[in-house]
Amino acid sequence: MSEQNTSPTPLVRDCYVLNANPAFQIPAHHKHELPAFNKRLINVVSKRDVSRWEGFYFLPAYHHKTHQRIERQRHFNKHRARAICALTHAMCYHLHIASGTIPACFTTLANEAGLATVSKAGNLSITRATRAAHTLAAWGLIQYKLIWDKVTKQYFPAEIEVTELFFDFIGVGADAFKRAQNQQLAWINSGLLKKGEVAISLTEARRRQKQQYLETTWKRRKASQEMKKIQKAAKVAVAKKDEELRHMVAKQIQSEIRQGLHEGIDLASVKHLLNKRIMYYRTVASSDDPNTA
């Protein structure tokens, strides 16, 4: 009689993510009408499994930090594939056509795409979204930067920018995007001319959008714990002499300019931005509720 195998059977998790079927949901408070091109992108993405894009199989990919070549030997697992699809859907919704940027941070994208989770301790995790973003960046579909704030001693997301390859990945092609860009620019210039302002180029439209998003990001500190840290850092900063505070903020802006975040900015605009930043820190430092700063 053969001996029975009494060793315990190993447990295998069929699903190791909390939301096995993430899907993008338009925020309830968003009531604005989307541009026709964004609607087209969303319609195409909703009917297509972008995780099976041909480029993933033959284009070179490079690690987002080490820049070393990634050798891919098999298809993405189903959870990574679903995360890529959900995140892409969110990006198509938020895409600013004229600038080719996504004016939303990864936390916002993760929440809307069903890729964010909260632990029992109340800690938010957006790992699934950032890993999907790493994949898109590795194949050259998007580019993104994190900026170090020298004053508050924190990283914050500065911009997410799509490349022309992104639209091949979606399934509409780069030519369709260029046509939509020109139409969007014509619409923007029409509004500027009505206000008596000068028409702008695509480069200037891109610079203005990046500038607007960067400034919005600077002021968007909604988590109370994060706001307390920023308020504490701001109080330390404004306690310094005016010259020292001005020097700290100027170095921060110089760092951003070197990273290409203020393309085409002139000296007068730099001075204006410098004064705005200093005023922001002083407002945060003196506010009882830093979320209102």
C-alpha positions as MATLAB code, in Angstrom:
seq = 'MSEQNTSPTPLVRDCYVLNANPAFQIPAHHKHELPAFNKRLINVVSKRDVSRWEGFYFLPAYHHKTHQRIERQRHFNKHRARAICALTHAMCYHLHIASGTIPACFTTLANEAGLATVSKAGNLSITRATRAAHTLAAWGLIQYKLIWDKVTKQYFPAEIEVTELFFDFIGVGADAFKRAQNQQLAWINSGLLKKGEVAISLTEARRRQKQQYLETTWKRRKASQEMKKIQKAAKVAVAKKDEELRHMVAKQIQSEIRQGLHEGIDLASVKHLLNKRIMYYRTVASSDDPNTA';
ca = [
       0.000    0.000    0.000;
       1.503    3.272   -1.055;
       1.924    6.073    1.450;
      -0.482    8.964    1.215;
       0.958   12.394    0.700;
      -0.060   14.300    3.829;
       1.795   17.513    3.011;
      -0.482   20.560    2.928;
      -1.657   21.769   -0.453;
      -0.195   25.212   -1.201;
      -2.724   28.016   -1.389;
      -2.822   29.807   -4.723;
      -4.662   33.091   -5.020;
      -6.645   33.309   -8.212;
      -7.007   37.058   -7.734;
      -4.489   39.147   -5.806;
      -6.030   42.578   -6.454;
      -9.009   44.173   -4.722;
     -10.673   45.367   -7.911;
     -10.229   42.670  -10.533;
     -12.187   44.590  -13.167;
     -11.204   48.265  -12.968;
     -13.177   50.644  -15.150;
     -13.026   54.397  -15.663;
     -15.938   56.359  -14.214;
     -16.573   60.007  -15.092;
     -16.597   62.015  -11.833;
     -20.139   62.966  -10.825;
     -19.226   66.659  -10.515;
     -17.921   66.856  -14.105;
     -20.736   68.419  -16.118;
     -18.730   70.025  -18.943;
     -19.011   68.971  -22.578;
     -15.979   67.047  -23.839;
     -14.314   68.038  -27.136;
     -15.280   65.786  -30.046;
     -11.764   64.332  -30.296;
     -11.778   63.237  -26.639;
     -15.151   61.574  -27.216;
     -13.709   59.779  -30.227;
     -10.730   58.506  -28.233;
     -12.970   57.252  -25.431;
     -15.255   55.517  -27.917;
     -12.318   53.741  -29.596;
     -10.690   52.722  -26.293;
     -13.955   51.342  -24.902;
     -14.199   48.942  -27.867;
     -10.536   47.916  -28.090;
      -8.124   46.032  -25.837;
      -5.205   48.460  -26.001;
      -3.045   46.119  -23.898;
      -2.713   43.960  -27.036;
      -1.322   46.803  -29.157;
       1.146   45.452  -31.711;
       3.884   47.846  -30.588;
       4.226   46.005  -27.286;
       5.541   43.015  -29.229;
       8.173   44.553  -31.499;
       9.086   48.085  -30.324;
      12.003   48.524  -27.888;
      11.131   49.362  -24.285;
      13.324   50.954  -21.619;
      12.987   51.028  -17.835;
      11.600   54.372  -16.664;
      14.408   54.884  -14.099;
      17.457   52.889  -15.186;
      16.779   53.344  -18.931;
      17.969   49.780  -19.464;
      16.421   47.763  -22.277;
      13.438   45.640  -21.203;
      13.287   42.190  -22.769;
       9.648   41.190  -22.977;
       8.908   37.496  -23.486;
       5.179   37.143  -22.855;
       1.919   39.054  -22.754;
       0.973   41.149  -19.717;
      -0.897   39.250  -17.017;
      -4.625   39.950  -16.998;
      -4.535   42.376  -14.061;
      -1.769   44.528  -15.571;
      -3.583   44.455  -18.926;
      -6.841   45.622  -17.328;
      -5.012   48.356  -15.424;
      -3.436   49.614  -18.667;
      -6.860   49.740  -20.339;
      -8.539   51.558  -17.421;
      -5.706   54.090  -17.022;
      -5.655   54.784  -20.771;
      -9.408   55.427  -20.695;
      -8.906   58.022  -17.930;
      -6.064   59.674  -19.858;
      -8.219   59.978  -22.986;
     -10.894   61.703  -20.920;
      -8.502   64.258  -19.408;
      -6.315   64.863  -22.491;
      -5.799   68.556  -23.260;
      -5.642   68.460  -27.046;
      -3.720   71.656  -27.839;
      -0.885   70.938  -25.398;
      -0.877   67.138  -25.640;
      -0.794   66.919  -21.839;
      -2.915   65.170  -19.207;
      -3.803   67.873  -16.644;
      -4.507   65.357  -13.873;
      -2.199   63.691  -11.362;
      -1.797   59.927  -11.051;
      -3.855   59.905   -7.847;
      -6.820   61.431   -9.685;
      -6.405   59.049  -12.615;
      -6.129   56.043  -10.272;
      -9.273   56.995   -8.352;
     -11.330   57.536  -11.499;
     -10.032   54.363  -13.175;
     -10.789   52.114  -10.201;
      -7.093   51.464   -9.589;
      -6.772   53.062   -6.138;
      -7.152   51.142   -2.885;
      -7.289   52.189    0.757;
      -5.780   49.993    3.475;
      -7.389   49.298    6.860;
      -5.059   51.930    8.269;
      -6.500   54.457    5.828;
      -3.459   54.652    3.544;
      -4.133   55.276   -0.135;
      -2.289   53.110   -2.667;
      -2.115   53.851   -6.404;
       0.528   51.226   -7.202;
      -1.532   49.551   -9.932;
      -1.927   52.875  -11.728;
       1.738   53.848  -11.451;
       2.887   50.419  -12.670;
       0.582   50.729  -15.670;
       2.021   54.224  -16.253;
       5.560   52.802  -16.068;
       4.581   50.391  -18.845;
       3.234   53.182  -21.061;
       6.365   55.257  -20.420;
       8.683   52.298  -21.131;
       7.259   51.980  -24.656;
       7.416   55.734  -25.262;
       3.647   56.342  -25.193;
       3.766   58.929  -22.406;
       6.359   61.019  -20.604;
       6.018   62.321  -17.071;
       8.040   64.143  -14.457;
       8.052   64.519  -10.692;
       9.312   67.869   -9.389;
      11.080   68.310   -6.063;
       9.813   71.351   -4.159;
      12.896   72.782   -2.441;
      10.818   74.770    0.055;
       8.233   72.217    1.266;
      10.660   69.291    0.768;
       8.170   67.174   -1.191;
       7.755   65.679   -4.654;
       4.689   66.625   -6.649;
       3.521   65.551  -10.121;
       4.337   68.254  -12.652;
       2.999   66.944  -15.934;
       2.028   63.917  -17.965;
       2.565   64.323  -21.695;
       1.470   61.953  -24.459;
       3.596   61.268  -27.533;
       2.431   60.798  -31.121;
       2.872   57.053  -30.620;
       0.108   57.201  -27.984;
      -2.477   57.765  -30.718;
      -1.285   54.773  -32.712;
      -1.621   52.801  -29.468;
      -5.206   54.093  -29.096;
      -6.026   53.250  -32.703;
      -6.712   56.662  -34.284;
      -3.240   57.639  -35.546;
      -1.035   60.717  -35.052;
      -2.482   62.542  -38.090;
      -5.929   62.615  -36.486;
      -4.386   64.117  -33.346;
      -2.588   66.839  -35.343;
      -5.831   67.807  -37.081;
      -7.619   67.964  -33.724;
      -4.768   70.082  -32.307;
      -5.084   72.623  -35.116;
      -8.858   72.788  -34.655;
      -8.460   73.259  -30.900;
      -5.867   76.002  -31.433;
      -8.211   77.802  -33.848;
     -10.949   77.656  -31.193;
      -8.578   79.017  -28.509;
      -7.412   81.852  -30.764;
     -10.999   82.724  -31.639;
     -11.668   83.294  -27.945;
      -8.476   85.327  -27.511;
      -9.269   87.576  -30.488;
     -12.751   88.246  -29.117;
     -11.072   89.498  -25.930;
      -8.738   91.706  -27.937;
      -5.705   89.508  -27.304;
      -3.101   88.245  -29.764;
      -3.408   84.788  -31.346;
      -0.934   82.191  -30.056;
       1.001   79.252  -31.514;
       0.796   75.597  -30.470;
       4.063   76.043  -28.575;
       2.626   78.944  -26.586;
      -0.638   77.066  -25.988;
       1.393   74.151  -24.617;
       3.442   76.458  -22.390;
       0.336   78.171  -21.003;
      -1.405   74.886  -20.249;
       1.657   73.489  -18.491;
       2.017   76.709  -16.521;
      -1.637   76.652  -15.487;
      -1.483   73.019  -14.411;
       1.757   73.541  -12.512;
       0.278   76.442  -10.563;
      -2.921   74.491   -9.874;
      -0.852   71.564   -8.616;
       1.088   73.872   -6.336;
      -2.115   74.863   -4.569;
      -3.833   71.469   -4.557;
      -2.948   69.928   -1.209;
      -6.212   68.325   -0.073;
      -5.032   65.633    2.326;
      -5.013   67.133    5.821;
      -1.847   65.284    6.863;
      -0.011   66.512    3.779;
      -1.321   70.042    4.330;
      -0.008   70.095    7.893;
       3.451   69.141    6.634;
       3.322   71.867    4.005;
       2.084   74.430    6.535;
       4.910   73.520    8.912;
       7.474   73.797    6.111;
       5.942   77.085    4.947;
       6.156   78.537    8.468;
       9.831   77.601    8.642;
      10.374   79.159    5.215;
       8.616   82.473    5.889;
      10.408   82.781    9.228;
      13.597   83.331    7.248;
      14.718   86.732    6.062;
      12.909   88.023    2.977;
      16.069   87.754    0.890;
      16.636   84.138    1.926;
      13.029   83.126    1.204;
      13.149   84.875   -2.168;
      16.404   83.059   -2.960;
      14.887   79.654   -2.044;
      11.832   80.202   -4.241;
      13.956   81.563   -7.103;
      16.104   78.399   -6.997;
      12.936   76.285   -7.170;
      11.724   78.164  -10.266;
      15.187   77.925  -11.858;
      15.088   74.157  -11.325;
      11.678   73.967  -13.032;
      12.903   76.068  -15.978;
      15.895   73.743  -16.453;
      13.444   70.833  -16.633;
      11.479   72.581  -19.373;
       8.376   73.418  -17.335;
       8.224   77.115  -18.260;
       9.059   77.131  -21.973;
       9.413   80.631  -23.412;
       8.882   82.409  -20.084;
      10.323   85.942  -19.985;
      11.912   87.892  -17.118;
       8.724   89.783  -16.235;
       6.781   86.514  -16.008;
       9.508   84.980  -13.822;
       9.257   87.900  -11.391;
       5.456   87.608  -11.352;
       5.671   83.861  -10.691;
       8.248   84.413   -7.947;
       5.991   86.882   -6.130;
       2.982   84.543   -6.474;
       4.898   81.655   -4.934;
       6.125   83.748   -2.014;
       2.587   84.994   -1.387;
       1.318   81.400   -1.484;
       3.793   80.258    1.188;
       2.920   83.203    3.398;
      -0.797   82.525    2.991;
      -0.361   78.842    3.873;
       1.837   79.662    6.864;
      -0.693   82.113    8.324;
      -3.870   80.160    7.528;
      -5.747   78.279   10.256;
      -7.040   75.908    7.576;
      -4.242   75.284    5.051;
      -6.686   73.563    2.697;
      -8.179   76.972    1.893;
      -4.844   78.544    0.958;
];
